[in-house]
Amino acid sequence: MRKWLTAILVGAAALILNCGHGQILESITLLPSGFVFEGQYAAGQFKAIGNYAYPTETKDITDQVLWQLDVAYFGTVTQTGLVTYTRPDGCGSGYVTATAYTNPQNPSAGTSVIGSASVSGVNNGNTTKCAP
């Protein structure tokens, strides 16, 4: 009887601790939080940190997110978070984003979590060098 009771208690504890569910991604933090590019072909590496609940944990998810730049004619971004600035004038600004989907095989069927960081050229905001 004692063995059965111990087995039942161990099994119940495992169910309570695991709950049969994966962790829940609550937010994504990009590091660094912003980057200023100082010349054509300058590059900056971003890292995506996933902030999870149940249990609370942070972990590097850089290679598990979809990376995008929201700035036309600004540069390129790889699927590892490397942004390369391609403008020769030092102008332009916007955001790099990292998106994780709850259902990666069918993104429209799930939800998404997005993190972003600012990017800009070194001359951005200089009205004599950058057209408004």
Contacts in CASP RR format, 6 or more apart in sequence:
PFRMAT RR
TARGET T0000
AUTHOR 0000-0000-0000
METHOD contacts of the structure
MODEL  1
MRKWLTAILVGAAALILNCGHGQILESITLLPSGFVFEGQYAAGQFKAIG
NYAYPTETKDITDQVLWQLDVAYFGTVTQTGLVTYTRPDGCGSGYVTATA
YTNPQNPSAGTSVIGSASVSGVNNGNTTKCAP
19 54 0 8 1.000
21 54 0 8 1.000
22 54 0 8 1.000
23 52 0 8 1.000
23 53 0 8 1.000
23 54 0 8 1.000
23 55 0 8 1.000
23 57 0 8 1.000
24 52 0 8 1.000
24 53 0 8 1.000
24 54 0 8 1.000
25 50 0 8 1.000
25 51 0 8 1.000
25 52 0 8 1.000
25 61 0 8 1.000
25 100 0 8 1.000
25 102 0 8 1.000
25 113 0 8 1.000
26 51 0 8 1.000
26 52 0 8 1.000
26 53 0 8 1.000
26 113 0 8 1.000
27 50 0 8 1.000
27 51 0 8 1.000
27 113 0 8 1.000
27 115 0 8 1.000
28 48 0 8 1.000
28 49 0 8 1.000
28 50 0 8 1.000
28 51 0 8 1.000
28 61 0 8 1.000
28 65 0 8 1.000
28 98 0 8 1.000
28 99 0 8 1.000
28 100 0 8 1.000
28 113 0 8 1.000
28 114 0 8 1.000
28 115 0 8 1.000
29 48 0 8 1.000
29 49 0 8 1.000
29 50 0 8 1.000
29 51 0 8 1.000
29 58 0 8 1.000
29 115 0 8 1.000
30 46 0 8 1.000
30 47 0 8 1.000
30 48 0 8 1.000
30 49 0 8 1.000
30 96 0 8 1.000
30 98 0 8 1.000
30 115 0 8 1.000
30 116 0 8 1.000
30 117 0 8 1.000
31 46 0 8 1.000
31 47 0 8 1.000
31 49 0 8 1.000
31 117 0 8 1.000
32 46 0 8 1.000
32 117 0 8 1.000
33 117 0 8 1.000
33 118 0 8 1.000
34 117 0 8 1.000
34 118 0 8 1.000
34 119 0 8 1.000
35 44 0 8 1.000
35 46 0 8 1.000
35 83 0 8 1.000
35 96 0 8 1.000
35 117 0 8 1.000
35 118 0 8 1.000
35 119 0 8 1.000
35 120 0 8 1.000
36 119 0 8 1.000
36 120 0 8 1.000
36 121 0 8 1.000
36 122 0 8 1.000
36 124 0 8 1.000
37 44 0 8 1.000
37 83 0 8 1.000
37 85 0 8 1.000
37 90 0 8 1.000
37 119 0 8 1.000
37 120 0 8 1.000
37 121 0 8 1.000
37 122 0 8 1.000
38 121 0 8 1.000
38 122 0 8 1.000
39 85 0 8 1.000
39 90 0 8 1.000
39 121 0 8 1.000
39 122 0 8 1.000
40 85 0 8 1.000
40 86 0 8 1.000
40 87 0 8 1.000
40 88 0 8 1.000
40 90 0 8 1.000
41 84 0 8 1.000
41 85 0 8 1.000
41 86 0 8 1.000
42 84 0 8 1.000
42 85 0 8 1.000
43 82 0 8 1.000
43 83 0 8 1.000
43 84 0 8 1.000
43 85 0 8 1.000
44 82 0 8 1.000
44 83 0 8 1.000
44 84 0 8 1.000
45 80 0 8 1.000
45 81 0 8 1.000
45 82 0 8 1.000
45 83 0 8 1.000
46 62 0 8 1.000
46 67 0 8 1.000
46 81 0 8 1.000
46 82 0 8 1.000
46 83 0 8 1.000
46 96 0 8 1.000
46 98 0 8 1.000
46 117 0 8 1.000
47 60 0 8 1.000
47 62 0 8 1.000
47 81 0 8 1.000
48 60 0 8 1.000
48 61 0 8 1.000
48 62 0 8 1.000
48 64 0 8 1.000
48 65 0 8 1.000
48 81 0 8 1.000
48 98 0 8 1.000
48 100 0 8 1.000
48 115 0 8 1.000
49 58 0 8 1.000
49 59 0 8 1.000
49 60 0 8 1.000
49 61 0 8 1.000
50 58 0 8 1.000
50 59 0 8 1.000
50 60 0 8 1.000
50 61 0 8 1.000
50 100 0 8 1.000
51 58 0 8 1.000
52 58 0 8 1.000
52 59 0 8 1.000
61 98 0 8 1.000
61 100 0 8 1.000
62 80 0 8 1.000
62 81 0 8 1.000
62 98 0 8 1.000
63 79 0 8 1.000
63 80 0 8 1.000
64 100 0 8 1.000
65 98 0 8 1.000
65 99 0 8 1.000
65 100 0 8 1.000
66 79 0 8 1.000
66 98 0 8 1.000
66 99 0 8 1.000
66 100 0 8 1.000
66 101 0 8 1.000
67 77 0 8 1.000
67 78 0 8 1.000
67 79 0 8 1.000
67 80 0 8 1.000
67 81 0 8 1.000
67 96 0 8 1.000
67 97 0 8 1.000
67 98 0 8 1.000
68 77 0 8 1.000
68 96 0 8 1.000
68 97 0 8 1.000
68 99 0 8 1.000
69 75 0 8 1.000
69 76 0 8 1.000
69 77 0 8 1.000
69 83 0 8 1.000
69 94 0 8 1.000
69 95 0 8 1.000
69 96 0 8 1.000
69 97 0 8 1.000
69 119 0 8 1.000
70 94 0 8 1.000
70 95 0 8 1.000
70 96 0 8 1.000
70 97 0 8 1.000
71 92 0 8 1.000
71 93 0 8 1.000
71 94 0 8 1.000
71 95 0 8 1.000
71 119 0 8 1.000
73 86 0 8 1.000
73 87 0 8 1.000
74 85 0 8 1.000
74 86 0 8 1.000
74 87 0 8 1.000
74 92 0 8 1.000
74 94 0 8 1.000
74 119 0 8 1.000
75 83 0 8 1.000
75 84 0 8 1.000
75 85 0 8 1.000
75 86 0 8 1.000
75 87 0 8 1.000
76 83 0 8 1.000
76 84 0 8 1.000
76 86 0 8 1.000
77 83 0 8 1.000
77 84 0 8 1.000
77 96 0 8 1.000
81 96 0 8 1.000
81 98 0 8 1.000
83 96 0 8 1.000
83 119 0 8 1.000
85 119 0 8 1.000
85 121 0 8 1.000
87 121 0 8 1.000
89 123 0 8 1.000
89 129 0 8 1.000
89 130 0 8 1.000
90 121 0 8 1.000
90 122 0 8 1.000
90 123 0 8 1.000
90 124 0 8 1.000
90 129 0 8 1.000
90 130 0 8 1.000
91 121 0 8 1.000
91 123 0 8 1.000
91 124 0 8 1.000
91 125 0 8 1.000
91 126 0 8 1.000
91 129 0 8 1.000
91 130 0 8 1.000
91 131 0 8 1.000
92 120 0 8 1.000
92 121 0 8 1.000
92 124 0 8 1.000
92 130 0 8 1.000
93 118 0 8 1.000
93 119 0 8 1.000
93 120 0 8 1.000
93 121 0 8 1.000
93 124 0 8 1.000
93 125 0 8 1.000
94 118 0 8 1.000
94 119 0 8 1.000
94 120 0 8 1.000
95 116 0 8 1.000
95 117 0 8 1.000
95 118 0 8 1.000
95 119 0 8 1.000
96 116 0 8 1.000
96 117 0 8 1.000
96 119 0 8 1.000
97 114 0 8 1.000
97 115 0 8 1.000
97 116 0 8 1.000
98 114 0 8 1.000
98 115 0 8 1.000
98 116 0 8 1.000
99 112 0 8 1.000
99 113 0 8 1.000
99 114 0 8 1.000
99 115 0 8 1.000
100 112 0 8 1.000
100 113 0 8 1.000
100 114 0 8 1.000
101 107 0 8 1.000
101 110 0 8 1.000
101 111 0 8 1.000
101 112 0 8 1.000
102 110 0 8 1.000
102 111 0 8 1.000
102 112 0 8 1.000
102 113 0 8 1.000
103 109 0 8 1.000
103 110 0 8 1.000
123 129 0 8 1.000
123 130 0 8 1.000
124 130 0 8 1.000
END
